[in-house]
Amino acid sequence: MKILGIETSCDETAVCIIEAEGKQIKILGNQLYSQIALHTQYGGVFPMMAKREHQANLTPLFEKVLEESNLLVYSSPYTVDSNKDSSQSTIDNLLSTILNREPELLEQLANLLKKIERPNIDAIAVTNGPGLEPALWVGVNFAKALSTIWNIPVIPTNHMEGHIVAAGLQQVDSDKYIVDSKNQNYQTIYSLRSTIYPSLALLVSGGHTQLVLIKDFQNYEVIGNTKDDAIGEAFDKVARILGLPYPGGPQISRLAEKERLEFPNKKTSYPLPRPMIHSGDLNFSFSGIKTAVLYMVKKIANLTDAIKQEIACEFENAVVEVIVKKTRQAIEENNIQTLIIGGGVSANKKIRQDFTKLAEELGVTIMIPELSASTDNALMIAVAGYLQISSTSRHSRTDGSPDFRAEGNLSL
């Protein structure tokens, strides 16, 4: 089964085509365009700029992925579907109706469809939430257009479920890769690891900090959530307070690691609170610690690089200590067998180290995505869509119809 994955929830435009059978996932084509450099001037993601960039880049990326996948076949004049007698004007009208709010995307996609044949794709999986709604709509409408014109079922896919799925992808040894003889490229192959239930997912990203109880396949219950800022948002805001460039998370982590290497046993001169660590519940709050850093910095007459490094280390220690404590509690209270770490912040080195230690201590299996699959990507969306299609679970949520919306606050 060949699945096209589309991801436009924030500032990454991503397209991927996989070939999936059983638990084997082969990447046929994979493209990603990051907008980080464009949003740096704003110190964060500017939604309308993100939307505009998705419109400009989605069609070219799609064409590249088709080419990588050996699914790009040019034809003139083009046909939509051999089983449908659709005229050029009918197709143009359909595209205009679906993409009327994305004029640049409409023009690019219309021009592409005029010169290519329908690719051998079985389904389209697209992120429909959560995320920035203007950005989400670009991917959703693009997927709806392809679905309508080519008569391909489209699967609305939850972005956070994608992050959960990504943690279960395990790359097959390189000597088992399949070679693309035409382009002399190696096609990466993954296998899907088996999950023992009940499992627990800790989702940590720029917009989410959640503990999700997974009682069985695709049966999700959010048992812990942030009351205010997400952990990634807190990292970025603290980085801004310290005068570090966007995105701030990697900058904080770099300084924190340097501090630990240089002063392994040093007691910090800039202690910070551990918010809600003794609350008894599984919820989080990171707004207060951000404010604590702000007030602390205002009292420092000369904020040197050394002080910034020490504060960064104390901040990272504080927030990781909190999420480890809450996750431990959730594991013990729910007899968890598998711990899943997902989301962009899962790339953080200390998080990966501390949760690996926690899992070993408690005797649970841990799944953490490869670094390349930890941030937003279309591979995770394609795989999540494949699991929806192939699932007989009563929790599966797809009929292949393009009748759905982008939902910025979509929950699991």
C-alpha positions in Angstrom: 0.0 0.0 0.0 1.4 3.4 -1.0 0.5 6.3 1.3 1.1 10.0 0.6 1.7 12.0 3.8 1.3 15.8 4.1 2.3 17.9 7.1 1.7 21.7 7.4 0.8 22.2 11.1 3.4 24.8 11.9 6.6 26.0 10.2 7.6 22.8 8.4 6.3 22.0 5.0 6.7 18.2 4.6 5.6 15.6 2.0 6.4 11.9 2.1 5.4 8.7 0.2 5.7 5.4 1.9 5.1 1.8 0.9 3.7 -0.1 3.8 3.0 -3.8 4.3 2.4 -5.4 7.7 5.0 -3.8 10.0 7.4 -2.8 7.3 7.6 0.8 6.2 9.7 1.8 3.2 10.3 5.4 2.4 9.9 6.0 -1.4 10.3 9.8 -1.3 10.6 12.3 1.5 11.0 16.1 1.4 10.9 18.8 4.1 11.2 22.6 3.9 11.9 24.4 7.2 10.8 28.0 7.7 12.9 28.5 10.8 15.2 31.1 9.2 12.2 33.2 8.1 10.6 33.2 11.5 13.7 34.0 13.5 13.1 37.8 13.0 9.9 37.4 14.9 11.3 35.3 17.7 8.7 32.7 17.0 6.3 31.4 14.3 4.3 34.1 12.5 1.1 32.2 11.4 0.3 34.1 8.2 3.9 33.9 7.0 3.8 30.1 7.7 0.6 29.8 5.6 2.2 31.8 2.7 5.3 29.6 2.7 3.3 26.4 2.8 1.4 27.6 -0.3 4.6 28.4 -2.1 6.4 25.2 -1.3 3.9 22.4 -1.1 3.5 21.7 -4.8 7.2 21.8 -5.6 7.9 19.4 -2.7 5.1 17.1 -3.9 6.6 17.0 -7.4 10.0 16.2 -6.0 8.6 13.4 -3.8 6.8 11.9 -6.8 10.1 11.9 -8.7 12.0 10.3 -5.9 9.3 7.6 -5.6 9.4 6.9 -9.4 5.7 7.8 -9.5 6.1 10.9 -11.6 4.8 10.3 -15.1 4.3 13.3 -17.5 1.6 13.3 -20.1 0.0 15.7 -22.5 -2.8 16.2 -22.5 -3.3 14.9 -18.9 -6.1 12.7 -17.7 -7.6 12.6 -14.3 -8.9 9.1 -13.9 -9.6 6.6 -16.6 -12.9 5.8 -14.9 -14.1 9.3 -15.0 -15.0 11.5 -18.0 -14.0 14.9 -16.5 -13.3 17.8 -18.8 -10.5 20.4 -18.2 -13.0 23.0 -17.2 -14.6 20.8 -14.7 -11.3 20.0 -13.1 -10.4 23.7 -13.0 -13.7 24.5 -11.4 -13.2 21.9 -8.7 -9.7 23.2 -7.9 -10.9 26.8 -7.8 -13.7 25.8 -5.4 -11.3 23.9 -3.0 -8.3 26.2 -3.2 -10.1 29.6 -3.5 -8.3 30.9 -0.5 -4.9 29.7 -1.6 -4.4 31.4 -5.0 -0.7 30.6 -5.3 -1.2 27.0 -4.4 -4.1 26.8 -6.8 -2.0 28.1 -9.7 0.9 25.8 -9.0 -1.1 22.7 -8.5 -3.3 23.3 -11.6 -0.2 23.7 -13.7 1.3 20.5 -12.2 -1.9 18.4 -12.7 -2.0 19.5 -16.4 1.2 17.7 -17.1 1.3 14.6 -15.0 -0.8 11.4 -14.8 -2.4 10.1 -11.6 0.3 8.4 -9.6 -0.1 4.9 -8.1 -1.1 6.1 -4.6 -3.6 4.3 -2.5 -4.4 6.9 0.1 -3.5 10.4 1.3 -2.9 11.1 5.0 -2.9 14.8 6.0 -2.5 16.6 9.3 -5.8 18.2 10.2 -4.8 19.3 13.7 -3.7 20.4 16.2 -1.6 23.3 15.0 -1.8 26.7 13.5 -5.1 26.7 11.8 -4.1 28.9 8.8 -1.2 26.6 8.2 -3.2 23.5 8.6 -5.8 24.6 6.0 -3.1 24.7 3.3 -2.3 21.0 3.7 -5.9 20.0 4.2 -7.1 21.8 1.1 -4.1 20.5 -0.9 -5.0 16.9 0.1 -8.7 17.5 -0.6 -7.9 18.7 -4.1 -5.8 15.7 -4.9 -8.4 13.4 -3.4 -11.2 14.9 -5.4 -9.4 15.2 -8.8 -7.7 11.7 -8.6 -10.4 9.9 -6.6 -8.0 8.9 -3.8 -9.3 8.4 -0.3 -8.0 11.0 2.2 -7.3 10.3 5.9 -7.5 13.2 8.4 -4.6 12.5 10.8 -3.9 13.8 14.3 -0.5 15.5 14.5 0.1 14.2 18.1 -0.8 10.6 17.1 1.9 11.0 14.4 4.4 11.8 17.1 3.3 8.7 19.0 3.7 6.5 15.9 7.1 8.0 15.1 8.5 6.7 18.4 7.7 3.1 17.3 9.7 3.3 14.0 12.9 1.3 14.1 15.3 1.6 11.2 16.3 -1.7 9.5 20.0 -2.5 9.2 21.7 -0.8 6.2 22.5 -4.1 4.5 18.8 -4.8 4.2 18.1 -1.5 2.4 16.5 -1.8 -1.1 18.4 0.0 -3.8 16.6 2.2 -6.3 18.3 1.1 -9.5 17.1 4.1 -11.5 18.5 6.8 -9.2 21.1 4.6 -7.4 19.7 5.7 -4.1 19.1 3.6 -0.9 15.5 3.6 0.3 15.3 3.7 4.0 13.2 0.9 5.6 11.6 1.0 9.0 9.9 -1.7 11.1 7.1 -0.9 13.5 7.9 -2.0 17.0 5.2 -3.8 19.0 3.7 -1.9 21.9 2.7 -3.7 25.1 -0.4 -2.1 26.7 -1.2 -0.2 28.7 1.3 2.3 27.5 2.0 5.9 28.3 3.0 8.7 25.9 4.7 11.8 27.1 4.2 14.4 24.3 6.6 17.4 24.6 6.6 20.0 21.9 6.3 23.8 21.3 2.5 23.6 21.7 2.0 20.5 23.9 3.0 18.9 27.2 0.7 15.9 27.7 0.6 12.5 29.4 -1.5 10.2 27.3 -2.7 6.8 28.6 -3.0 4.3 25.8 -5.1 1.4 27.0 -5.0 -0.4 23.7 -4.4 0.4 20.1 -5.7 3.9 19.2 -7.5 4.2 22.5 -6.2 7.5 24.0 -7.0 9.2 27.2 -5.2 12.5 28.2 -4.4 12.1 31.9 -2.0 15.1 32.3 -1.8 18.4 30.5 -0.1 21.8 30.8 -2.2 24.5 32.5 -0.4 27.3 30.5 2.8 27.2 28.5 4.0 24.0 26.8 7.5 22.9 27.6 8.9 23.9 24.1 7.2 27.3 24.4 8.9 27.8 27.8 12.3 26.9 26.4 11.9 29.5 23.6 10.7 32.2 26.0 13.5 31.7 28.4 16.0 31.7 25.6 14.5 35.0 24.5 14.9 36.4 28.0 18.6 35.3 27.9 19.1 37.0 24.6 19.5 33.7 22.7 18.4 33.2 19.1 15.3 31.4 17.9 14.6 28.6 18.1 15.6 28.7 21.7 15.3 25.1 22.8 18.5 23.8 21.2 20.3 26.9 22.4 19.3 26.3 26.0 20.2 22.7 25.8 23.6 23.5 24.3 24.5 25.8 27.1 23.1 23.5 29.8 25.2 20.6 28.5 28.3 22.8 28.4 27.7 23.9 32.1 27.4 20.2 33.2 30.6 19.3 31.5 32.6 22.2 32.9 31.1 22.2 36.4 29.7 18.7 37.1 29.3 19.1 40.8 28.5 22.8 41.0 25.6 24.0 43.1 23.7 26.7 41.2 23.8 30.3 42.3 20.5 30.8 40.5 18.0 28.3 41.9 14.6 28.1 40.1 11.3 26.5 41.3 10.0 23.1 40.2 6.4 24.1 39.3 3.6 21.7 40.4 6.1 19.0 41.2 4.3 18.2 44.5 0.7 19.0 43.2 -0.3 15.3 43.4 -1.9 15.3 40.0 -0.4 14.8 36.5 -0.7 18.3 35.2 2.1 20.8 34.4 2.7 24.5 34.5 5.7 26.3 32.9 4.6 29.9 32.8 5.7 30.6 36.4 9.3 29.3 35.9 9.6 31.5 32.8 8.5 34.5 34.9 11.0 33.5 37.6 13.8 33.6 35.1 12.6 37.0 33.9 12.6 38.5 37.4 16.0 36.9 38.1 17.6 38.3 35.0 16.2 41.8 35.8 18.1 41.8 39.0 21.5 40.9 37.4 23.5 44.0 36.5 25.8 42.2 34.1 24.3 39.2 32.4 27.5 37.5 31.2 27.7 34.4 29.0 28.8 32.4 32.1 25.7 33.4 34.0 23.5 32.7 31.0 25.0 29.3 30.8 24.3 28.6 34.5 20.7 29.8 34.3 20.1 27.7 31.2 21.3 24.6 33.0 19.2 25.3 36.1 16.1 25.9 33.9 16.6 22.7 31.9 17.2 20.7 35.1 14.1 22.1 36.7 11.7 21.4 33.9 13.1 17.9 33.2 12.9 17.0 36.9 9.2 17.9 36.8 8.3 15.9 33.8 10.2 12.9 35.0 8.5 13.1 38.4 5.0 13.3 36.8 5.8 10.5 34.3 7.0 8.2 37.1 3.8 8.8 39.0 1.7 8.0 35.9 3.7 4.8 35.2 3.3 3.6 38.7 -0.4 4.5 39.0 -1.4 2.8 35.7 0.8 -0.3 35.6 2.4 1.0 32.4 4.4 -1.5 30.2 5.6 0.8 27.4 6.8 4.4 27.8 6.6 6.5 24.6 8.4 9.9 24.3 7.2 12.0 21.3 7.2 15.6 20.0 10.0 18.0 18.9 11.3 18.5 22.4 12.1 14.7 22.6 15.3 15.6 20.7 16.6 17.2 23.9 19.6 15.2 25.0 18.9 15.4 28.8 15.3 14.3 28.3 16.4 11.3 26.3 19.0 10.4 28.9 16.8 10.9 32.0 13.8 9.0 30.6 16.0 6.1 29.5 17.2 5.9 33.0 13.7 6.1 34.4 12.5 3.3 32.1 15.4 1.1 33.1 14.7 1.7 36.8 11.0 0.9 36.5 11.5 -2.0 34.1 9.3 -0.7 31.3 10.1 -0.6 27.6 10.9 2.9 26.2 10.3 4.1 22.7 11.9 7.4 21.6 12.0 8.5 18.0 15.2 8.8 16.0 16.4 12.4 16.0 15.5 12.8 12.4 11.9 11.8 13.1 11.4 13.7 16.4 10.5 17.1 14.9 7.5 17.6 12.6 7.7 15.5 9.5 5.4 13.8 6.9 6.7 10.3 7.5 4.9 10.1 10.9 1.7 11.3 9.3 1.9 8.8 6.4 2.5 6.0 8.9 -0.3 7.1 11.2 -2.6 7.2 8.2 -1.6 3.7 7.2 -2.3 2.4 10.7 -5.8 4.0 10.5 -6.5 2.4 7.2 -5.3 -1.0 8.1 -6.8 -1.0 11.6 -9.9 -3.0 12.5 -9.9 -1.2 15.9 -13.2 0.3 17.0 -11.2 3.5 17.6 -10.2 3.9 13.9 -11.6 7.1 12.6 -11.5 7.1 8.8 -13.9 6.5 5.9 -11.7 8.2 3.2 -14.1 11.0 2.6 -12.7 14.6 2.1 -15.5 16.0 4.3 -13.5 17.2 7.3 -11.9 20.4 8.6 -8.6 21.7 9.9 -8.9 22.0 13.7 -6.3 24.0 15.5 -7.2 22.6 18.9 -7.9 19.0 17.8 -7.4 16.6 20.7 -6.5 12.9 20.7 
